[in-house]
Amino acid sequence: MRNDMIRFSRKQRQVLTWWRQNRWQAIICDGAVRSGKTFCMGLSFFLWAQSCFDGRQFALCGKTVGALRRNLLTELVPCLRRIGMIVRENRSANSLTVEFGGQRNQFLLFGGKDESSAALIQGSTLAGLLLDEAALMPRSFVEQAVARCSVRGSKLWFNCNPEGPEHWFYKEWIEKAESRGALRLHFTMADNPGLSPEIRQRYERLYTGVFYRRFVQGEWAAAQGLVYDFFDPARDAVPVLEGAFSRWRVSVDYGTVNPLSMGLWGERDGVWYRVEEAYYDSRREGRQKTDAEYADMLDRLAAGREIQRVIVDPSAASFIETLRQRGWRVKKANNDVADGIRVTADLLRQRRIVLCNTCRDCLREMALYCWDEKAGKDAPKKEHDHAMDEMRYFAMDLSGGEKGGFAAVSVARGGYR
């Protein structure tokens, strides 16, 4: 076998050929991370489109267009070219033109990151639709995209990793797959022949609790218990290292009636340590502080260190302005809670971020921070969460600002492959 040939499992081969049967109008591939569903679905989608249509429009959708390019097209487009397709990309128009077998079609790229995204795809007439990480997109976007597929013979392609069992996509598409004319294929890591036993074991070690059940076992499992159930303060919290740190950053969760939390982070040899904190609970202290007083707290926490940036709760507009007037380099935090918790958990497990035993309020919240089992979606309880939010802001900033690495990839795509 040539080194550049691709081996497919039985289930992957089923994805590649399902569209030859008139019985199915859609396919849903869900399951574990690194189970091989994304690439084979993308390859099958292009083979189907170029075999069955000429001069038509199709849509490829991810949580963002950038994530779609990184997680599907970067690997897929070279493969399409190797099998003889001519692929031209127009980045400014977010589109691909593909020629194969004398037939030419256009593929439009869309991002479905929030409720406003539905307007982007409205008005398109499509012969087919592929939704990468469908469970991470708003229902309004998915339903609008599906409604655009009005060409005779059009088909729908969905892939995703599991969320909670009350998620709308699970209820409306996976549980109703047969009545919707959809073939549902559930993937595990064993369905990916390109995944070595060593890499599989690495992924299995990364997760515990609900994340293990979802991303390794491929279950649509409810989030229960502690959010960071793997974290043991006696084992995982460390004393502050002696000597110099190479870089410094601060993360802030702002509160007036609710507590304010600030974390001071220092880098040593590629690891970021939360070495010190400032925490103020106005209810406990019996007095609210002003933005200027909070800025004074930041001055004391920084203690003359060169702070690269201060990552702040994006809703704290007046406090952000106060800091900027004082000369601080401020960055508004990414406040995506579900993605942020996943990324924070990954970085904590990998020891890319480490909590020092001097951060008592942060460690106290870690032991109390629980999932809200009544929320109907992945959401922590809105209590004991101020240092937790601030730590999440830091983790999202760190992953978003670096290239490579599992956590960086996961936050860029807003999920897992």
Beta strands, then each sheet from edge to edge (+ up, - down):
strand 1: 26-31
strand 2: 57-62
strand 3: 86-90
strand 4: 95-100
strand 5: 103-111
strand 6: 128-132
strand 7: 155-160
strand 8: 182-187
strand 9: 247-253
strand 10: 260-268
strand 11: 271-280
strand 12: 310-312
strand 13: 330-332
strand 14: 353-355
sheet 1: 3+ 4- 5+ 2+ 6+ 7+ 1+ 8+
sheet 2: 13+ 12+ 9+ 10- 11+ 14+
end
